[in-house]
Amino acid sequence: MQKNPVYDNVVADVRRFFTNRIARLNAAGFGTTVLNTVSLMKGAFILRVHDVKEAVEAVKLVGRLK
């Protein structure tokens, strides 16, 4: 955890952080379906997606595994 963090623009900094993280995951070959599945396996109950068909498949798969 950071002590006394300073942000010039907290929204821009957080957006940059997540944009970089997502780019790294995509570069490593992780697609949206994999990320949704990992999120569900770690306890997520809600997914906000654009690829609904794939997300439903991930929810069904994780439901069978649990």
N, CA, C and O atoms as a GROMACS GRO file, in nm:
protein
  264
    1MET      N    1   0.083  -0.117   0.000
    1MET     CA    2   0.000   0.000   0.000
    1MET      C    3   0.088   0.124   0.000
    1MET      O    4   0.194   0.128   0.064
    2GLN      N    5   0.044   0.223  -0.071
    2GLN     CA    6   0.121   0.346  -0.078
    2GLN      C    7   0.095   0.432   0.044
    2GLN      O    8  -0.015   0.436   0.098
    3LYS      N    9   0.200   0.502   0.086
    3LYS     CA   10   0.186   0.600   0.194
    3LYS      C   11   0.186   0.738   0.132
    3LYS      O   12   0.279   0.774   0.059
    4ASN      N   13   0.085   0.815   0.162
    4ASN     CA   14   0.072   0.952   0.112
    4ASN      C   15   0.082   0.964  -0.040
    4ASN      O   16   0.166   1.039  -0.091
    5PRO      N   17  -0.001   0.890  -0.113
    5PRO     CA   18   0.005   0.902  -0.259
    5PRO      C   19  -0.040   1.041  -0.305
    5PRO      O   20  -0.125   1.103  -0.242
    6VAL      N   21   0.018   1.087  -0.412
    6VAL     CA   22  -0.017   1.216  -0.469
    6VAL      C   23  -0.056   1.194  -0.615
    6VAL      O   24   0.017   1.129  -0.690
    7TYR      N   25  -0.170   1.248  -0.653
    7TYR     CA   26  -0.219   1.233  -0.789
    7TYR      C   27  -0.241   1.371  -0.849
    7TYR      O   28  -0.300   1.459  -0.787
    8ASP      N   29  -0.193   1.388  -0.973
    8ASP     CA   30  -0.225   1.510  -1.046
    8ASP      C   31  -0.371   1.507  -1.089
    8ASP      O   32  -0.443   1.606  -1.078
    9ASN      N   33  -0.413   1.391  -1.138
    9ASN     CA   34  -0.550   1.372  -1.182
    9ASN      C   35  -0.585   1.226  -1.153
    9ASN      O   36  -0.547   1.137  -1.229
   10VAL      N   37  -0.655   1.202  -1.044
   10VAL     CA   38  -0.679   1.065  -0.998
   10VAL      C   39  -0.755   0.983  -1.102
   10VAL      O   40  -0.725   0.865  -1.121
   11VAL      N   41  -0.850   1.041  -1.170
   11VAL     CA   42  -0.927   0.967  -1.270
   11VAL      C   43  -0.836   0.925  -1.386
   11VAL      O   44  -0.841   0.810  -1.430
   12ALA      N   45  -0.756   1.017  -1.434
   12ALA     CA   46  -0.665   0.985  -1.544
   12ALA      C   47  -0.562   0.880  -1.501
   12ALA      O   48  -0.529   0.790  -1.578
   13ASP      N   49  -0.511   0.891  -1.379
   13ASP     CA   50  -0.413   0.794  -1.330
   13ASP      C   51  -0.473   0.654  -1.317
   13ASP      O   52  -0.410   0.556  -1.354
   14VAL      N   53  -0.595   0.646  -1.264
   14VAL     CA   54  -0.660   0.515  -1.249
   14VAL      C   55  -0.692   0.457  -1.386
   14VAL      O   56  -0.674   0.337  -1.410
   15ARG      N   57  -0.740   0.541  -1.475
   15ARG     CA   58  -0.770   0.493  -1.611
   15ARG      C   59  -0.644   0.442  -1.678
   15ARG      O   60  -0.646   0.336  -1.742
   16ARG      N   61  -0.535   0.514  -1.666
   16ARG     CA   62  -0.407   0.472  -1.725
   16ARG      C   63  -0.363   0.338  -1.666
   16ARG      O   64  -0.317   0.250  -1.739
   17PHE      N   65  -0.378   0.323  -1.535
   17PHE     CA   66  -0.340   0.198  -1.468
   17PHE      C   67  -0.417   0.080  -1.527
   17PHE      O   68  -0.358  -0.020  -1.565
   18PHE      N   69  -0.551   0.094  -1.535
   18PHE     CA   70  -0.632  -0.018  -1.585
   18PHE      C   71  -0.611  -0.040  -1.734
   18PHE      O   72  -0.613  -0.155  -1.780
   19THR      N   73  -0.591   0.065  -1.810
   19THR     CA   74  -0.564   0.050  -1.953
   19THR      C   75  -0.435  -0.029  -1.974
   19THR      O   76  -0.430  -0.118  -2.059
   20ASN      N   77  -0.333   0.003  -1.896
   20ASN     CA   78  -0.206  -0.071  -1.906
   20ASN      C   79  -0.223  -0.216  -1.864
   20ASN      O   80  -0.170  -0.306  -1.930
   21ARG      N   81  -0.296  -0.240  -1.756
   21ARG     CA   82  -0.318  -0.378  -1.711
   21ARG      C   83  -0.392  -0.460  -1.816
   21ARG      O   84  -0.354  -0.574  -1.844
   22ILE      N   85  -0.495  -0.403  -1.873
   22ILE     CA   86  -0.573  -0.474  -1.975
   22ILE      C   87  -0.487  -0.501  -2.098
   22ILE      O   88  -0.495  -0.609  -2.156
   23ALA      N   89  -0.406  -0.405  -2.138
   23ALA     CA   90  -0.318  -0.423  -2.253
   23ALA      C   91  -0.219  -0.536  -2.226
   23ALA      O   92  -0.191  -0.617  -2.315
   24ARG      N   93  -0.166  -0.542  -2.105
   24ARG     CA   94  -0.072  -0.650  -2.070
   24ARG      C   95  -0.140  -0.786  -2.073
   24ARG      O   96  -0.082  -0.883  -2.121
   25LEU      N   97  -0.262  -0.794  -2.023
   25LEU     CA   98  -0.336  -0.920  -2.026
   25LEU      C   99  -0.368  -0.962  -2.168
   25LEU      O  100  -0.354  -1.080  -2.203
   26ASN      N  101  -0.410  -0.867  -2.251
   26ASN     CA  102  -0.439  -0.899  -2.391
   26ASN      C  103  -0.313  -0.944  -2.463
   26ASN      O  104  -0.318  -1.037  -2.543
   27ALA      N  105  -0.201  -0.879  -2.436
   27ALA     CA  106  -0.075  -0.917  -2.499
   27ALA      C  107  -0.031  -1.057  -2.457
   27ALA      O  108   0.035  -1.128  -2.533
   28ALA      N  109  -0.068  -1.095  -2.336
   28ALA     CA  110  -0.033  -1.228  -2.286
   28ALA      C  111  -0.130  -1.335  -2.335
   28ALA      O  112  -0.114  -1.452  -2.303
   29GLY      N  113  -0.232  -1.295  -2.412
   29GLY     CA  114  -0.325  -1.391  -2.468
   29GLY      C  115  -0.452  -1.412  -2.389
   29GLY      O  116  -0.529  -1.502  -2.420
   30PHE      N  117  -0.475  -1.330  -2.288
   30PHE     CA  118  -0.598  -1.341  -2.210
   30PHE      C  119  -0.707  -1.260  -2.278
   30PHE      O  120  -0.694  -1.139  -2.297
   31GLY      N  121  -0.814  -1.328  -2.314
   31GLY     CA  122  -0.928  -1.259  -2.374
   31GLY      C  123  -1.034  -1.230  -2.271
   31GLY      O  124  -1.019  -1.266  -2.154
   32THR      N  125  -1.139  -1.167  -2.314
   32THR     CA  126  -1.247  -1.129  -2.224
   32THR      C  127  -1.310  -1.250  -2.156
   32THR      O  128  -1.340  -1.245  -2.037
   33THR      N  129  -1.329  -1.357  -2.230
   33THR     CA  130  -1.393  -1.476  -2.172
   33THR      C  131  -1.308  -1.534  -2.060
   33THR      O  132  -1.361  -1.575  -1.957
   34VAL      N  133  -1.179  -1.536  -2.079
   34VAL     CA  134  -1.089  -1.586  -1.974
   34VAL      C  135  -1.096  -1.497  -1.852
   34VAL      O  136  -1.104  -1.546  -1.740
   35LEU      N  137  -1.093  -1.367  -1.873
   35LEU     CA  138  -1.100  -1.273  -1.760
   35LEU      C  139  -1.233  -1.284  -1.687
   35LEU      O  140  -1.237  -1.278  -1.564
   36ASN      N  141  -1.342  -1.301  -1.762
   36ASN     CA  142  -1.473  -1.320  -1.698
   36ASN      C  143  -1.473  -1.448  -1.615
   36ASN      O  144  -1.524  -1.449  -1.502
   37THR      N  145  -1.418  -1.555  -1.668
   37THR     CA  146  -1.414  -1.683  -1.598
   37THR      C  147  -1.332  -1.671  -1.470
   37THR      O  148  -1.374  -1.720  -1.365
   38VAL      N  149  -1.218  -1.608  -1.478
   38VAL     CA  150  -1.134  -1.589  -1.358
   38VAL      C  151  -1.209  -1.506  -1.255
   38VAL      O  152  -1.206  -1.537  -1.136
   39SER      N  153  -1.276  -1.401  -1.299
   39SER     CA  154  -1.353  -1.317  -1.206
   39SER      C  155  -1.461  -1.398  -1.136
   39SER      O  156  -1.479  -1.386  -1.015
   40LEU      N  157  -1.532  -1.480  -1.212
   40LEU     CA  158  -1.636  -1.563  -1.153
   40LEU      C  159  -1.579  -1.665  -1.056
   40LEU      O  160  -1.637  -1.690  -0.950
   41MET      N  161  -1.466  -1.722  -1.091
   41MET     CA  162  -1.402  -1.821  -1.003
   41MET      C  163  -1.356  -1.756  -0.872
   41MET      O  164  -1.349  -1.822  -0.769
   42LYS      N  165  -1.326  -1.627  -0.878
   42LYS     CA  166  -1.281  -1.556  -0.758
   42LYS      C  167  -1.398  -1.495  -0.681
   42LYS      O  168  -1.376  -1.422  -0.583
   43GLY      N  169  -1.522  -1.523  -0.724
   43GLY     CA  170  -1.636  -1.481  -0.647
   43GLY      C  171  -1.721  -1.368  -0.703
   43GLY      O  172  -1.814  -1.323  -0.637
   44ALA      N  173  -1.691  -1.322  -0.823
   44ALA     CA  174  -1.773  -1.215  -0.881
   44ALA      C  175  -1.915  -1.266  -0.905
   44ALA      O  176  -1.935  -1.380  -0.948
   45PHE      N  177  -2.013  -1.181  -0.877
   45PHE     CA  178  -2.152  -1.216  -0.901
   45PHE      C  179  -2.211  -1.139  -1.018
   45PHE      O  180  -2.313  -1.177  -1.074
   46ILE      N  181  -2.145  -1.030  -1.054
   46ILE     CA  182  -2.195  -0.944  -1.162
   46ILE      C  183  -2.083  -0.921  -1.262
   46ILE      O  184  -1.970  -0.888  -1.225
   47LEU      N  185  -2.115  -0.938  -1.389
   47LEU     CA  186  -2.022  -0.907  -1.497
   47LEU      C  187  -2.087  -0.801  -1.586
   47LEU      O  188  -2.204  -0.813  -1.621
   48ARG      N  189  -2.012  -0.700  -1.621
   48ARG     CA  190  -2.062  -0.600  -1.717
   48ARG      C  191  -1.991  -0.631  -1.848
   48ARG      O  192  -1.869  -0.615  -1.858
   49VAL      N  193  -2.067  -0.674  -1.947
   49VAL     CA  194  -2.006  -0.722  -2.071
   49VAL      C  195  -2.079  -0.667  -2.193
   49VAL      O  196  -2.192  -0.618  -2.185
   50HIS      N  197  -2.011  -0.676  -2.305
   50HIS     CA  198  -2.071  -0.648  -2.435
   50HIS      C  199  -2.091  -0.778  -2.511
   50HIS      O  200  -2.180  -0.788  -2.596
   51ASP      N  201  -2.009  -0.876  -2.481
   51ASP     CA  202  -2.018  -1.007  -2.546
   51ASP      C  203  -2.102  -1.100  -2.459
   51ASP      O  204  -2.049  -1.187  -2.389
   52VAL      N  205  -2.234  -1.080  -2.464
   52VAL     CA  206  -2.327  -1.147  -2.373
   52VAL      C  207  -2.324  -1.298  -2.391
   52VAL      O  208  -2.322  -1.371  -2.292
   53LYS      N  209  -2.325  -1.346  -2.513
   53LYS     CA  210  -2.327  -1.491  -2.539
   53LYS      C  211  -2.209  -1.559  -2.472
   53LYS      O  212  -2.226  -1.661  -2.405
   54GLU      N  213  -2.090  -1.505  -2.490
   54GLU     CA  214  -1.970  -1.563  -2.431
   54GLU      C  215  -1.972  -1.555  -2.279
   54GLU      O  216  -1.928  -1.648  -2.211
   55ALA      N  217  -2.024  -1.445  -2.226
   55ALA     CA  218  -2.031  -1.429  -2.081
   55ALA      C  219  -2.128  -1.530  -2.020
   55ALA      O  220  -2.100  -1.586  -1.914
   56VAL      N  221  -2.240  -1.554  -2.086
   56VAL     CA  222  -2.336  -1.654  -2.037
   56VAL      C  223  -2.271  -1.792  -2.036
   56VAL      O  224  -2.290  -1.869  -1.942
   57GLU      N  225  -2.195  -1.824  -2.140
   57GLU     CA  226  -2.125  -1.952  -2.144
   57GLU      C  227  -2.027  -1.965  -2.028
   57GLU      O  228  -2.015  -2.071  -1.967
   58ALA      N  229  -1.956  -1.856  -1.998
   58ALA     CA  230  -1.860  -1.858  -1.886
   58ALA      C  231  -1.934  -1.879  -1.754
   58ALA      O  232  -1.889  -1.956  -1.669
   59VAL      N  233  -2.047  -1.812  -1.736
   59VAL     CA  234  -2.126  -1.827  -1.612
   59VAL      C  235  -2.173  -1.973  -1.599
   59VAL      O  236  -2.164  -2.030  -1.490
   60LYS      N  237  -2.223  -2.032  -1.706
   60LYS     CA  238  -2.268  -2.171  -1.702
   60LYS      C  239  -2.153  -2.265  -1.670
   60LYS      O  240  -2.168  -2.357  -1.590
   61LEU      N  241  -2.039  -2.242  -1.733
   61LEU     CA  242  -1.921  -2.328  -1.710
   61LEU      C  243  -1.876  -2.322  -1.566
   61LEU      O  244  -1.853  -2.426  -1.504
   62VAL      N  245  -1.865  -2.203  -1.512
   62VAL     CA  246  -1.820  -2.187  -1.373
   62VAL      C  247  -1.925  -2.246  -1.279
   62VAL      O  248  -1.890  -2.306  -1.178
   63GLY      N  249  -2.052  -2.230  -1.312
   63GLY     CA  250  -2.157  -2.290  -1.230
   63GLY      C  251  -2.146  -2.441  -1.223
   63GLY      O  252  -2.171  -2.501  -1.119
   64ARG      N  253  -2.108  -2.502  -1.332
   64ARG     CA  254  -2.090  -2.649  -1.334
   64ARG      C  255  -1.966  -2.691  -1.254
   64ARG      O  256  -1.963  -2.798  -1.192
   65LEU      N  257  -1.864  -2.607  -1.256
   65LEU     CA  258  -1.740  -2.641  -1.186
   65LEU      C  259  -1.754  -2.627  -1.036
   65LEU      O  260  -1.685  -2.696  -0.961
   66LYS      N  261  -1.842  -2.539  -0.991
   66LYS     CA  262  -1.857  -2.515  -0.846
   66LYS      C  263  -1.948  -2.616  -0.789
   66LYS      O  264  -1.975  -2.614  -0.669
   0.00000   0.00000   0.00000
